[in-house]
Amino acid sequence: MIRAITFDVGGVLIRTEDHTPRRRLEERLGLKMGEAEHIVYNSAAGLQAQLGEISAAQHWRQIQTRFGLSESGFAEFRRDFWGGDRLDMSLVAYVRRLRPRYRTAVISNAMDDLTDQLTAKYAIADAFDLIVGSAYEGIMKPDPAIYRRALSRLDCLPNEAVFIDDTLRNVDGARAVGLLAVHYTPGLDVPAALATLGVVAG
């Protein structure tokens, strides 16, 4: 019987639906398409930040220094970088309806400001019983340990939990541990996908 539903954040709950602000940022700085995202998330420093080896604040200051940005220019960088991101309000409403029948959780590769972002910026932290972030754990998906830690804190066996992620290797990593998993793709009806696994929201 399924007892817990776990979600990735970026690409599932929060998605970049308008790429215009990020493209504008890249053009302004002379970057190639997709380079800003690489610098923030997939560069050596970005991965260090997601592993908790440096703080989010340190990572962002390194970016500011790299491009020689003034405080206002730095604020504009961050505003444009996230300018096209949208919170899926209908999906969040569904998460809330899952409780208290199911425990809900986040498992996210993210910097050490994840909880603050979900609490202050998006006001959705209260929809989850547990938030597991890679920077807090010092490990990133698809490392099996991060899923096992979440399961332990949820007091669930692997086959009692479902994981939803937009990155296939993370979905495969969850399945390797024994979780049921759903690969999120644009337009996926998450409630319908979970219903096929026997999940019924209140």
trRosetta pair geometry for C-beta under 8 A, 3 or more apart (Angstrom, degrees):
i j d omega theta_ij theta_ji phi_ij phi_ji
1 160 6.5 18 83 -125 56 90
1 198 7.9 -110 -139 121 58 141
2 5 7.4 48 164 -64 119 80
2 102 6.9 -11 129 -113 93 120
2 160 6.0 149 -129 -167 34 50
2 161 7.0 122 -149 -92 79 18
2 162 6.0 8 -144 -24 130 104
2 180 7.2 -54 -100 31 115 141
2 197 6.4 72 -49 135 151 107
2 198 6.0 153 8 84 120 105
2 199 5.8 -59 87 -80 152 86
3 102 6.3 159 174 -134 32 72
3 103 6.3 22 144 17 80 99
3 154 7.5 148 107 152 104 110
3 156 5.2 -168 72 -111 118 114
3 160 4.4 4 19 167 102 111
3 161 6.8 -46 62 -73 74 67
4 102 6.0 148 -108 -178 26 91
4 103 4.3 -27 -107 69 90 96
4 104 7.2 176 -158 -80 71 24
4 105 6.3 14 -179 3 115 113
4 151 7.9 172 59 -119 151 61
4 154 4.6 28 -92 177 162 145
4 156 4.8 -100 6 -49 129 160
4 160 6.5 63 19 124 89 85
4 161 4.2 -17 72 -111 102 93
4 162 7.4 -172 98 27 58 63
5 95 7.6 -152 98 -129 126 76
5 98 5.6 -77 33 -169 140 158
5 102 5.2 47 -4 141 99 144
5 103 7.6 171 25 84 60 49
5 104 5.5 -17 68 -111 88 72
5 105 7.5 169 89 28 44 71
5 161 7.3 -180 -80 -158 24 68
5 162 5.1 -10 -119 62 68 102
5 164 7.5 14 -179 -7 90 110
5 194 6.9 13 -121 -132 131 142
5 199 6.5 75 -79 -133 126 146
6 104 7.4 152 -90 -166 43 48
6 105 4.3 -23 -110 73 88 98
6 106 7.0 158 -162 -97 77 10
6 107 5.2 31 168 -5 125 108
6 150 6.2 62 -115 157 152 145
6 154 7.8 -98 -66 -54 114 156
6 161 6.1 26 -6 177 111 114
6 162 6.8 -180 28 89 72 51
6 163 4.8 -19 74 -106 106 71
6 164 7.2 178 92 20 54 70
6 179 7.8 -48 39 -156 125 148
7 12 5.7 -161 -174 115 96 142
7 13 5.8 80 148 -44 134 113
7 95 7.0 -54 -19 -102 150 128
7 104 7.4 2 0 -172 107 92
7 105 7.3 169 23 90 68 49
7 106 5.7 -38 72 -107 81 61
7 107 7.5 156 73 27 30 69
7 128 8.0 -115 39 -99 108 122
7 163 7.8 178 -77 -155 24 54
7 164 5.2 -12 -115 60 66 104
7 165 8.0 154 -165 -71 42 59
8 11 6.2 -17 118 66 128 98
8 12 4.5 113 76 6 89 134
8 13 7.4 -164 100 0 54 90
8 106 7.6 81 -132 -157 15 73
8 107 6.6 -46 -84 76 58 71
8 108 5.8 116 -151 -99 59 75
8 141 8.0 -71 -101 18 109 166
8 163 7.9 67 -33 176 83 87
8 164 6.4 -120 14 102 84 65
8 165 4.0 90 -27 -114 135 74
8 166 6.3 -123 78 7 146 77
8 167 7.4 146 -113 17 168 92
8 170 6.9 76 -78 118 135 153
8 184 7.3 -133 46 16 118 136
9 12 6.6 -146 -175 54 5 95
9 13 5.1 -50 -142 45 52 116
9 14 5.7 7 165 23 80 103
9 106 5.8 30 -56 -154 99 121
9 108 4.3 7 7 -104 108 140
9 110 6.5 20 42 -62 137 136
9 114 7.3 179 -3 -150 163 106
9 118 7.3 -100 -118 -80 138 113
10 13 7.9 -33 -50 52 20 79
10 14 5.8 -37 -102 75 49 96
10 15 7.7 121 -169 -93 49 44
10 108 6.9 103 8 -151 85 113
10 109 8.0 -71 39 66 119 80
10 110 7.3 149 -11 -85 115 100
10 166 7.9 -98 112 34 59 126
11 14 7.8 15 2 78 29 58
11 15 6.0 67 -131 -106 24 80
11 165 7.5 41 91 -173 122 59
11 166 3.5 -119 145 35 122 145
11 167 6.9 74 90 -34 166 83
11 184 6.8 137 134 88 90 127
12 15 7.2 138 2 -63 7 96
12 88 7.7 -84 146 18 47 139
12 91 7.6 -157 156 157 74 160
12 164 5.8 129 -143 123 147 102
12 165 6.6 -87 -48 -124 136 32
12 166 5.4 -162 -58 -31 81 101
12 184 4.9 127 -105 26 95 174
13 87 6.8 -9 153 -147 79 73
13 88 5.9 -131 -159 37 40 102
13 91 6.1 -151 -119 103 62 130
13 92 6.6 78 -151 -71 102 88
13 95 7.9 7 -109 -37 116 146
13 106 7.9 -49 -4 -112 149 109
13 124 7.2 -180 175 114 137 163
14 85 5.6 19 172 -179 102 111
14 86 7.1 174 -153 83 62 34
14 87 5.3 -29 -101 -97 83 62
14 88 7.2 -143 -80 0 32 80
14 122 7.0 -90 -76 -98 127 150
15 85 7.0 165 87 -147 26 66
15 86 6.0 -23 64 59 75 83
15 88 6.6 48 5 -44 106 105
15 186 7.9 125 -163 -105 153 86
16 19 6.3 66 150 -83 111 72
16 22 7.1 7 -161 -16 135 144
16 84 5.1 57 -162 101 78 104
16 85 5.3 -42 -92 -89 63 67
16 86 7.8 129 -116 12 18 75
17 84 6.1 -151 61 165 52 90
17 85 7.5 104 13 -136 76 22
17 86 4.7 -14 12 13 126 125
18 21 6.7 62 113 3 100 92
18 83 7.2 -74 90 117 110 80
18 84 3.4 -143 75 -137 72 103
18 86 7.6 86 2 -32 91 110
19 22 5.4 -64 -164 49 64 110
19 23 5.6 66 139 -27 87 105
19 84 5.6 -144 -71 81 23 176
20 23 5.7 -58 -143 38 29 110
20 24 6.2 33 157 -23 65 106
20 83 7.7 -79 82 103 77 119
20 84 6.3 137 39 -78 68 125
21 24 5.5 -53 -149 34 32 115
21 25 6.5 37 152 -22 64 103
21 79 7.6 -105 -175 127 135 67
21 80 4.4 -161 170 -156 96 67
21 81 7.4 -93 124 -19 107 9
21 82 7.8 -33 101 75 141 27
21 83 3.0 -35 90 69 178 133
21 84 5.0 -172 30 -33 104 90
22 25 5.5 -47 -151 32 35 116
22 26 6.5 35 151 -18 64 104
22 36 5.7 -159 -168 68 94 141
22 37 7.0 29 -170 -49 142 95
22 80 6.4 147 -85 148 38 83
22 81 6.0 61 -105 -134 87 41
22 83 7.1 -169 -41 45 66 94
22 84 6.1 -76 -10 16 99 124
23 26 5.7 -54 -149 37 34 111
23 27 6.3 35 153 -20 67 105
23 33 6.7 -3 -117 -118 89 88
24 27 5.8 -53 -148 36 30 111
24 28 6.4 32 153 -22 63 107
24 80 5.9 -116 80 -154 103 130
25 28 5.8 -58 -151 34 29 113
25 29 6.5 3 160 2 65 112
25 31 7.7 -8 119 39 75 128
25 36 5.6 58 103 -88 121 160
25 77 6.3 99 -146 -138 122 58
25 80 3.9 153 -63 118 114 133
25 81 6.0 26 -39 -68 175 62
26 29 6.2 -70 -144 49 29 95
26 30 8.0 -101 168 69 57 12
26 31 4.0 -96 -151 73 81 103
26 32 6.9 -65 -177 81 127 17
26 33 6.3 118 119 -98 164 40
26 34 7.9 42 -99 16 157 26
26 35 6.0 122 -131 49 116 97
26 36 5.2 -117 -75 -25 94 114
27 30 7.7 34 -172 -72 28 30
27 31 7.7 -78 -44 47 22 72
29 36 7.6 110 49 -82 138 104
29 67 5.9 -44 -135 -134 125 132
29 77 8.0 52 -53 -112 136 104
31 35 4.0 -144 178 72 109 132
31 36 5.8 108 106 -49 160 79
31 39 7.9 -77 -133 -17 146 132
32 35 4.6 100 58 -35 74 122
34 37 5.6 -55 -163 40 57 112
34 38 6.2 61 142 -25 78 104
35 38 5.4 -53 -149 36 38 115
35 39 6.3 40 154 -23 69 103
36 39 5.8 -53 -150 33 31 111
36 40 6.4 22 156 -13 65 109
36 81 6.1 -150 158 -115 128 94
37 40 6.0 -60 -145 41 30 106
37 41 5.9 -17 173 21 68 115
37 42 7.3 36 130 8 74 106
38 41 6.9 -81 -132 56 18 79
38 42 4.8 -58 -146 58 60 109
38 43 6.1 90 145 -49 72 81
38 46 7.8 -161 159 8 40 156
39 42 7.9 -1 -17 53 13 69
39 43 5.0 20 -139 -28 39 133
39 46 6.8 144 147 -45 31 127
39 63 6.5 108 146 -116 119 110
39 66 7.8 -161 -162 91 133 161
40 43 7.5 96 19 12 14 106
40 46 5.6 93 134 -107 28 127
40 59 8.0 89 -150 149 57 121
40 63 7.2 17 -92 -88 71 150
40 81 6.5 118 -62 -162 154 140
41 46 4.7 117 166 175 8 141
41 47 8.0 62 160 -61 47 60
41 50 7.4 49 -154 -45 67 134
42 46 5.6 -3 13 80 16 142
42 47 6.8 35 -149 -51 34 95
43 46 4.4 99 47 4 74 105
43 47 7.1 -144 89 -3 39 84
44 47 6.1 -59 -153 38 28 107
44 48 6.4 32 149 -21 64 107
45 48 5.3 -51 -146 35 36 116
45 49 6.4 38 154 -22 66 102
45 54 6.8 -35 -158 47 80 146
45 59 5.4 150 153 -130 104 88
45 62 5.6 -126 -160 92 161 156
45 63 8.0 -173 100 -54 145 81
46 49 5.7 -52 -151 32 31 111
46 50 6.6 25 152 -13 64 106
46 59 6.6 98 -96 -157 47 134
47 50 5.6 -55 -146 40 35 109
47 51 6.3 27 155 -12 67 109
47 140 7.7 -67 -155 -35 84 159
48 51 5.8 -65 -148 44 29 105
48 53 4.1 -82 -166 67 84 117
48 54 4.8 41 129 13 114 102
48 59 7.3 172 79 -88 95 109
49 52 7.7 45 -178 -70 30 23
49 53 7.4 -83 -64 52 24 74
49 54 5.4 -50 -84 75 67 89
49 55 7.1 7 -132 127 87 16
49 56 5.7 91 -166 -94 121 51
49 58 7.4 -171 -97 72 100 91
49 59 4.0 -9 -74 -55 140 148
49 111 4.5 -20 153 -109 105 106
49 112 7.5 -114 -175 -1 76 83
49 135 6.7 -31 156 -98 54 123
50 109 5.1 24 -171 174 131 86
50 110 6.3 139 -129 74 86 3
50 111 5.9 -70 -84 -72 53 59
50 134 5.0 18 167 90 83 131
50 135 5.8 -108 -161 -62 29 87
50 140 5.9 48 132 -93 113 125
51 134 6.3 -54 -93 146 40 104
51 135 6.6 61 95 -106 9 56
51 138 5.9 44 -180 -150 76 48
51 139 7.3 43 -133 -75 83 16
51 140 6.2 -68 -84 -36 80 107
52 112 5.9 92 -114 -67 81 108
52 134 7.2 -156 -23 125 94 64
52 135 3.8 127 -69 -168 83 63
52 136 6.5 150 -77 -53 139 16
52 137 7.5 168 -11 53 139 37
52 138 5.2 -77 49 -84 127 64
53 138 8.0 92 -56 -130 73 82
54 58 4.3 -110 173 85 106 135
54 59 5.7 129 106 -55 118 83
55 58 4.6 102 54 4 80 100
55 59 7.0 -141 96 -4 45 85
55 111 7.5 80 178 -180 44 108
55 112 5.5 -66 -139 43 70 134
56 59 5.6 -55 -150 36 34 113
56 60 6.3 29 155 -16 68 106
56 111 3.7 102 -83 146 102 139
56 112 5.4 -144 -16 49 97 76
56 113 4.3 -61 25 -9 162 111
56 135 7.6 -30 -47 -107 91 170
57 60 6.0 -57 -146 38 29 107
57 61 6.3 28 156 -18 64 107
57 113 7.9 111 -40 -53 74 123
58 61 5.8 -57 -147 37 30 110
58 62 6.5 35 153 -23 64 104
59 62 5.7 -54 -155 31 31 113
59 63 6.8 30 149 -17 63 103
59 111 6.7 -114 26 -117 147 141
60 63 5.5 -50 -153 34 38 113
60 64 6.5 43 148 -22 67 101
60 74 7.7 94 162 -173 99 114
60 78 7.3 18 -146 -82 126 120
61 64 5.3 -47 -148 34 38 116
61 65 6.3 38 153 -18 66 103
62 65 5.7 -54 -147 38 32 110
62 66 6.2 40 151 -28 64 105
63 66 5.5 -48 -145 30 32 117
63 67 6.7 4 165 4 64 107
63 69 7.9 2 125 15 74 132
63 74 7.9 123 99 -135 93 94
63 77 7.1 -179 134 139 120 152
64 67 6.8 -78 -154 49 24 89
64 69 4.8 -99 -150 55 70 108
64 74 4.5 3 -113 -107 113 125
64 77 7.5 -172 -94 38 71 152
65 68 7.2 25 -170 -74 33 42
67 73 7.7 -142 113 137 114 124
67 77 7.2 136 64 -90 153 147
69 73 3.7 -145 -160 103 89 113
69 74 4.3 129 119 -64 127 73
69 77 6.0 -46 -120 -24 164 134
70 73 4.4 94 45 9 74 105
70 74 6.8 -133 92 -8 37 87
71 74 5.6 -52 -145 35 29 113
71 75 6.5 31 153 -19 62 104
72 75 5.6 -50 -148 35 33 112
72 76 6.4 35 150 -20 64 105
73 76 5.5 -52 -148 36 33 113
73 77 6.5 43 149 -26 64 99
74 77 5.5 -44 -151 26 34 117
74 78 6.8 27 154 -12 63 103
75 78 6.0 -57 -152 39 32 107
75 79 6.2 34 151 -21 66 109
76 79 5.5 -54 -142 38 32 113
76 80 6.1 25 161 -12 67 108
77 80 6.3 -66 -150 42 23 102
77 81 6.1 27 155 -27 63 110
78 81 5.5 -50 -141 30 31 116
78 82 6.6 -1 169 9 64 107
79 82 7.0 -80 -154 51 21 86
79 83 5.9 48 150 -68 63 100
80 83 5.0 -27 -138 -12 34 128
82 85 4.8 -39 -169 9 76 126
87 92 6.7 9 163 -29 104 136
87 122 5.4 149 -92 -141 143 111
87 124 7.2 -180 -157 -34 135 139
88 91 3.8 29 117 20 120 118
88 92 6.4 151 93 -18 67 84
89 92 5.6 -53 -146 37 35 112
89 93 6.3 39 153 -22 66 103
90 93 5.6 -49 -148 34 33 114
90 94 6.6 38 149 -21 63 102
91 94 5.4 -50 -152 33 36 115
91 95 6.6 43 147 -24 65 98
91 190 5.9 61 -125 31 104 147
92 95 5.4 -45 -151 29 37 116
92 96 6.6 39 150 -19 64 100
92 124 5.4 -91 -137 -125 131 129
92 127 6.0 -118 -165 -71 86 172
93 96 5.7 -51 -154 34 34 113
93 97 6.7 33 148 -19 64 104
94 97 5.6 -56 -151 35 36 111
94 98 6.8 48 149 -33 64 96
94 190 6.7 143 97 88 160 116
94 191 5.4 -124 -142 -67 141 109
94 201 6.0 -91 -162 -93 75 163
95 98 5.7 -45 -160 15 35 118
95 99 7.7 23 151 -11 61 99
95 104 5.5 103 -172 -149 94 153
95 124 7.9 59 72 -173 145 113
95 127 4.9 63 112 164 121 127
95 128 7.4 -29 166 -71 131 75
96 99 6.4 -61 -166 32 39 104
96 127 5.1 -78 -75 -129 79 103
97 201 4.0 53 117 174 111 118
97 202 5.0 -153 -177 57 76 74
98 101 6.4 -109 176 59 51 94
98 102 4.6 -49 167 53 100 114
98 104 5.6 108 87 -69 129 117
98 199 7.4 -16 -125 -180 107 114
98 201 5.2 -64 -78 -115 58 89
98 202 7.2 160 -104 7 10 87
99 102 6.6 -92 -84 64 50 62
99 103 7.6 53 -105 -113 92 28
99 104 5.9 -78 -57 -7 106 117
99 127 7.6 -172 -1 -166 134 60
99 129 7.5 154 -105 -44 128 103
99 202 7.6 -69 74 12 32 128
101 200 7.4 -64 132 82 163 76
101 201 7.6 176 45 -137 135 35
101 202 5.8 162 -12 -49 122 103
102 199 7.0 3 -54 -143 153 102
103 129 4.6 -61 -162 32 89 154
103 130 7.2 34 163 2 112 108
103 154 5.3 161 104 -150 146 102
103 156 7.4 -149 51 -46 131 127
104 127 6.4 -55 102 143 148 74
104 128 5.0 -110 110 -121 96 60
104 129 5.6 125 55 5 59 89
104 130 7.8 -178 100 32 45 73
105 128 5.7 98 -116 -165 28 107
105 129 6.1 -53 -72 62 76 83
105 130 4.0 -12 -116 68 104 99
105 131 7.1 -172 -160 -77 70 30
105 132 6.5 26 172 1 115 102
105 150 5.9 137 143 -165 154 114
105 153 8.0 123 -115 90 143 110
105 154 6.0 -83 -39 -76 144 125
106 114 7.8 -176 121 164 141 126
106 118 7.2 -119 -26 -92 168 160
106 128 5.4 -20 -17 -133 93 165
106 130 7.2 -155 33 103 63 62
106 131 4.7 7 52 -126 114 68
106 132 6.4 -173 93 35 65 63
106 133 7.5 9 113 -65 111 75
107 132 4.8 -5 -109 72 67 114
107 141 6.7 99 142 -61 106 125
107 146 6.3 123 -163 143 113 107
107 147 6.8 35 -147 -97 161 62
107 150 5.2 -47 -85 -69 117 157
107 163 6.6 -30 39 -135 135 113
107 165 7.9 -57 81 -74 101 115
108 114 6.0 158 82 -139 131 142
108 131 7.8 -24 19 -167 111 82
108 132 7.2 148 22 87 64 62
108 133 5.4 -20 70 -112 92 70
108 134 6.9 -105 107 -10 52 88
109 133 7.9 106 -134 -162 12 63
109 134 4.5 21 -127 -14 55 144
109 140 4.8 47 -116 -149 109 100
109 141 5.4 -107 -49 33 105 95
109 170 7.8 -121 -18 -95 117 137
110 113 7.8 -108 155 64 103 59
110 114 4.0 89 115 -82 138 120
110 117 7.9 -123 -177 37 137 139
110 133 4.7 -69 63 -147 104 106
110 134 6.1 137 33 28 50 91
110 135 6.3 -80 97 -2 58 105
111 114 6.5 162 70 -41 50 81
111 133 7.8 -30 76 172 19 129
111 135 5.1 56 -162 -47 30 150
112 133 7.3 139 -110 117 39 139
112 135 4.2 -125 -64 130 69 143
112 136 6.8 123 -120 -62 77 69
113 116 4.7 -58 -167 50 75 118
113 117 5.5 82 131 -31 89 99
114 117 5.8 -59 -149 34 28 111
114 118 6.3 16 160 -11 66 108
114 131 6.7 176 123 167 116 123
114 133 4.0 175 34 -101 157 147
114 135 6.9 166 -10 34 114 115
114 136 7.6 -91 39 -20 126 110
115 118 5.9 -58 -145 42 31 106
115 119 5.9 24 157 -15 67 114
115 125 6.3 65 -159 -116 69 137
115 131 5.6 130 -94 103 90 155
115 133 7.0 -114 -36 -16 82 140
116 119 5.8 -63 -140 44 27 107
116 120 5.5 -10 177 12 70 116
116 121 7.6 62 132 -6 68 96
117 120 7.0 -59 -114 51 17 84
117 121 4.9 -25 -157 30 58 126
117 122 6.4 34 151 3 70 105
118 121 7.5 -12 -55 53 12 87
118 122 5.5 -42 -136 57 41 114
118 124 5.5 -81 -168 67 85 82
118 125 4.2 110 120 -70 103 87
118 128 7.8 -22 164 21 147 131
118 131 6.6 -171 49 -115 158 145
119 122 7.9 56 25 55 13 72
119 123 7.0 32 -178 -101 31 40
119 125 4.2 -14 -78 -3 72 143
120 123 7.5 -8 -173 -64 8 67
122 125 7.9 116 78 -31 93 73
123 126 7.7 -17 175 16 62 104
124 127 5.0 -30 -177 13 77 122
124 128 7.5 58 139 -12 81 100
125 128 6.4 -73 -168 38 44 102
125 131 6.6 -35 -143 -52 91 142
128 131 5.7 92 105 -63 140 80
129 154 7.2 98 96 -114 126 85
130 150 6.6 140 123 -148 139 81
130 153 5.5 132 -131 117 146 124
130 154 6.0 -107 5 -73 154 86
132 136 7.3 -134 -160 66 47 122
132 137 6.5 28 -174 -42 88 132
132 146 6.5 141 149 -176 127 89
132 149 6.4 145 -137 100 136 107
132 150 4.6 -89 -19 -86 161 101
132 153 7.3 161 -72 41 115 144
133 136 4.6 84 68 8 90 106
133 137 6.9 176 87 -3 45 93
134 137 5.8 -71 -143 48 32 102
134 138 7.7 -163 172 12 62 6
134 139 6.3 -114 -146 89 80 39
134 140 4.3 32 -141 -98 142 68
134 141 7.0 -101 -77 -1 120 71
134 146 6.6 -26 -100 -113 76 146
135 138 7.7 34 -169 -68 26 42
137 145 7.6 169 164 118 126 103
137 146 5.7 114 110 -112 162 90
137 149 6.2 165 -128 60 132 166
139 143 4.5 -103 177 77 111 152
139 145 5.1 -23 138 78 172 117
139 146 4.9 -159 103 -58 109 99
140 143 6.0 97 69 2 46 112
140 146 6.9 -29 174 -38 8 151
141 146 5.7 -100 -68 69 64 145
141 147 7.6 80 -108 -48 90 90
141 165 7.3 -156 161 -122 161 158
141 167 7.6 126 115 75 126 129
141 169 8.0 136 142 108 91 85
141 170 4.3 36 152 -125 130 105
141 173 5.8 158 -167 73 81 152
141 174 7.9 -12 -141 -50 116 88
142 169 5.2 -119 -26 142 137 84
142 170 5.0 -157 -78 -108 92 47
142 172 6.6 -5 -135 77 157 79
142 173 2.5 -164 -163 -61 109 151
142 174 7.4 -103 -139 -27 94 60
142 176 7.7 76 166 29 118 127
143 146 5.3 87 77 -5 93 100
143 173 7.2 21 21 -164 17 140
144 147 6.0 -63 -162 40 47 107
144 148 6.0 41 148 -20 78 111
144 173 6.6 -146 -77 -175 58 92
144 176 6.6 -92 -92 99 106 110
144 177 5.1 152 -144 -81 92 106
145 148 5.5 -60 -144 40 34 111
145 149 6.2 38 158 -23 69 103
146 149 5.8 -47 -147 32 31 112
146 150 6.7 32 153 -17 61 104
147 150 5.8 -56 -154 36 34 111
147 151 6.3 34 151 -19 67 106
147 158 7.8 48 145 -117 116 99
147 163 7.1 -50 -125 -70 112 154
147 173 6.8 176 -28 132 134 94
147 174 5.4 162 -107 -115 145 69
147 177 4.6 -178 96 21 142 169
147 179 6.2 -117 -170 -20 132 133
148 151 5.6 -52 -146 37 34 113
148 152 6.3 38 154 -23 65 104
148 177 6.3 -144 -59 -149 81 134
149 152 5.7 -52 -149 33 31 113
149 153 6.5 23 156 -12 65 107
150 153 6.0 -62 -150 41 30 105
150 154 6.1 20 155 -11 67 112
150 161 7.9 149 117 179 107 165
151 154 5.7 -63 -142 46 29 105
151 156 5.1 -103 -154 72 76 85
151 157 7.2 25 -173 -155 123 9
151 158 6.1 -30 -114 -80 154 60
151 161 6.1 -134 -106 3 91 153
151 177 7.7 -164 -23 147 142 132
151 179 7.6 -141 -74 -75 121 108
152 155 7.4 23 177 -75 32 41
154 161 6.6 87 95 -90 153 133
156 160 4.3 -141 -166 86 99 116
156 161 4.8 99 125 -47 148 110
157 160 4.7 88 56 2 77 110
157 161 7.7 -173 85 -4 43 91
157 178 7.7 -63 158 120 78 133
158 161 6.4 -79 -157 39 33 101
158 177 5.5 -160 -122 130 134 83
158 178 3.0 70 119 94 151 109
158 179 5.0 -104 -168 -62 84 56
159 178 5.8 -66 -49 159 74 101
159 179 7.5 -167 -83 -116 32 31
159 180 6.9 73 -144 -32 54 91
161 179 5.2 -49 89 -130 94 101
161 180 7.0 -175 97 34 43 82
162 179 6.7 138 -121 175 22 97
162 180 4.5 -37 -104 84 75 104
162 181 6.8 161 -163 -89 63 31
162 182 6.6 29 177 -10 109 102
162 194 6.4 121 124 -125 167 98
162 197 6.0 109 -92 113 138 163
162 199 6.7 -65 5 -56 154 138
163 170 8.0 -124 143 141 128 92
163 171 7.1 177 103 -122 106 60
163 174 4.1 -119 57 -151 150 161
163 179 4.9 46 -4 136 113 145
163 180 7.3 160 18 86 69 52
163 181 4.7 -20 65 -111 91 86
163 182 7.3 -171 91 26 46 68
164 181 7.3 164 -80 -161 35 63
164 182 4.6 -13 -107 65 81 105
164 184 5.4 70 175 -48 93 110
164 190 6.5 32 -136 -137 158 115
164 193 8.0 108 -109 97 118 136
164 194 7.9 -53 -65 -69 127 107
165 170 4.3 -95 138 98 161 122
165 171 5.1 -158 61 -61 107 78
165 174 7.1 153 4 -12 129 135
165 181 7.2 -26 22 -165 97 109
165 182 7.9 142 23 79 53 60
165 183 7.0 -35 75 -122 68 50
165 184 6.3 -147 104 13 17 103
166 183 7.4 82 -134 -175 29 63
166 184 4.3 -58 -82 76 70 104
166 185 7.1 128 -138 -82 81 37
167 170 4.4 67 82 10 101 111
167 171 7.0 -179 91 -11 51 85
168 171 5.3 -54 -149 37 39 114
168 172 6.1 39 153 -19 70 104
168 183 5.7 16 -103 -128 73 128
169 172 5.5 -49 -144 39 34 113
169 173 6.3 42 151 -26 63 103
170 173 5.4 -46 -146 32 34 117
170 174 6.6 37 153 -19 63 100
171 174 5.9 -53 -153 34 32 110
171 175 6.5 29 150 -16 64 107
171 181 4.6 149 -160 150 79 134
171 182 7.3 -106 -128 84 121 21
171 183 4.6 -29 -73 -84 170 83
172 175 5.6 -55 -147 38 34 112
172 176 6.3 41 152 -27 66 103
172 181 7.9 -149 -59 85 21 160
173 176 5.6 -49 -150 28 31 115
173 177 7.0 27 152 -15 61 102
174 177 5.9 -59 -159 35 35 108
174 179 4.3 -56 169 60 95 126
174 181 4.4 126 89 -82 124 133
175 178 7.5 75 -174 -61 35 9
175 179 6.4 -92 -83 66 35 71
175 180 7.8 29 -104 -134 77 19
175 181 4.9 -95 -58 17 87 130
180 197 5.7 120 160 -143 153 142
182 188 7.7 149 160 164 115 149
182 190 7.3 118 120 -135 154 76
182 193 5.1 96 -140 144 140 134
182 194 6.9 -70 -44 -71 153 72
182 197 7.9 -107 -60 -25 111 139
184 188 5.4 -143 -147 40 61 147
184 190 7.2 -6 -110 -89 102 103
185 188 5.2 106 55 -43 65 113
188 193 6.1 6 173 -35 108 140
189 192 3.8 28 112 23 118 119
189 193 6.3 154 88 -20 65 85
190 193 5.5 -55 -143 37 32 112
190 194 6.2 25 161 -13 67 107
191 194 5.9 -61 -146 42 29 106
191 195 6.1 38 153 -30 65 105
191 199 8.0 -131 -151 100 55 109
191 201 6.5 -57 -131 -5 111 130
192 195 5.4 -48 -146 28 32 118
192 196 7.1 38 153 -24 60 95
193 196 6.1 -50 -165 22 33 111
193 197 7.6 19 143 -6 60 104
194 197 5.5 -59 -160 39 47 109
194 199 3.8 -44 156 56 103 135
195 198 7.5 84 -171 -51 35 7
195 199 6.1 -93 -81 65 35 73
195 200 6.9 68 -119 -85 80 61
